[in-house]
Amino acid sequence: MEFVRRLGRSPRERGSLNNGTCPDVFELSNGDFAIIGTDVTETLEFKLPADAARADYERIVVVSRETLLAAKRDIPDS
């Protein structure tokens, strides 16, 4: 599995001057997506809807609205 491309603008283009906060979205060679975000699992897992769950190896990650909207134009329809 390899990184194929970034979706949306880079963190620097979105205003991260020191690269201290760098949420990002990438497409992988297998067609999946990789997300760099803030791990909020401990804060939000007990607030998940009743029909949602996460495996031990999964984390709840938050990315800013700006990051996801910037990536939207690059997310394929299928």
C-alpha positions as CSV (number, residue, x, y, z in Angstrom):
1,M,0.0,0.0,0.0
2,E,1.4,3.4,-1.0
3,F,0.3,7.0,-0.9
4,V,-1.0,7.9,-4.4
5,R,-2.0,11.5,-4.0
6,R,-3.2,14.2,-1.6
7,L,-6.8,15.2,-1.8
8,G,-7.3,18.9,-1.5
9,R,-4.7,21.5,-0.6
10,S,-1.6,20.9,1.5
11,P,-1.6,22.0,5.2
12,R,0.8,24.8,4.2
13,E,-1.6,26.0,1.5
14,R,-4.4,26.0,4.1
15,G,-2.4,28.2,6.5
16,S,-0.3,25.8,8.7
17,L,2.9,27.8,8.7
18,N,4.7,25.7,11.3
19,N,3.2,22.3,10.2
20,G,2.2,21.9,13.9
21,T,-1.4,21.2,12.9
22,C,-1.5,19.3,9.7
23,P,-4.7,17.4,9.1
24,D,-4.6,15.8,5.7
25,V,-6.4,13.4,3.4
26,F,-4.6,10.9,1.0
27,E,-5.7,8.4,-1.5
28,L,-3.9,5.0,-1.2
29,S,-2.8,2.7,-4.0
30,N,-5.5,0.2,-3.0
31,G,-8.3,2.8,-3.4
32,D,-8.7,3.4,0.3
33,F,-8.1,6.8,2.0
34,A,-5.7,7.7,4.8
35,I,-6.6,10.5,7.2
36,I,-4.2,12.5,9.4
37,G,-6.3,14.1,12.2
38,T,-6.6,14.5,15.9
39,D,-7.3,11.3,17.9
40,V,-10.4,11.9,19.9
41,T,-11.4,8.3,20.6
42,E,-11.4,8.6,24.4
43,T,-13.6,11.7,24.2
44,L,-16.1,10.6,21.6
45,E,-16.4,6.8,21.7
46,F,-19.0,6.8,24.5
47,K,-21.1,9.3,22.5
48,L,-21.3,7.1,19.4
49,P,-24.8,6.3,18.2
50,A,-26.3,3.0,19.4
51,D,-25.8,1.5,15.9
52,A,-22.1,2.4,15.6
53,A,-19.1,0.7,17.1
54,R,-15.3,0.6,16.7
55,A,-12.9,-2.3,16.8
56,D,-9.9,-2.2,19.1
57,Y,-7.6,-1.4,16.2
58,E,-9.8,1.6,15.1
59,R,-9.6,5.2,16.3
60,I,-12.0,8.1,16.0
61,V,-10.2,10.9,14.2
62,V,-11.3,14.4,13.7
63,V,-10.3,16.6,10.8
64,S,-11.3,20.2,10.4
65,R,-14.3,21.1,8.2
66,E,-11.9,23.1,6.0
67,T,-9.7,20.1,5.4
68,L,-12.5,17.9,4.3
69,L,-14.1,20.5,2.2
70,A,-10.8,21.2,0.5
71,A,-10.5,17.5,-0.3
72,K,-14.1,17.1,-1.6
73,R,-13.2,18.2,-5.1
74,D,-10.6,15.4,-5.4
75,I,-12.8,12.6,-4.0
76,P,-13.9,10.3,-6.8
77,D,-17.6,9.7,-7.3
78,S,-16.9,5.9,-7.6
